[in-house]
Amino acid sequence: MRCAITRRFDQPGEVLQRHVVNVTMKDGAEFRLDAAVYFRFENGLITRIEEYACAPSAA
């Protein structure tokens, strides 16, 4: 499994990251998953996490 970061936005107290997860199965089959994660921080602690993932649609 490999993750490739495609975008990252950060500002004080927040980070949003978009990435692609590339997976190779034991039988050699491959697939990718588009994903994003959002973090909110207060006083140096994570106070909120939101995660999203979906398989890209076929063209």
Order of alpha helices (4+ residues) and beta strands (2+ residues): beta-beta-beta-beta
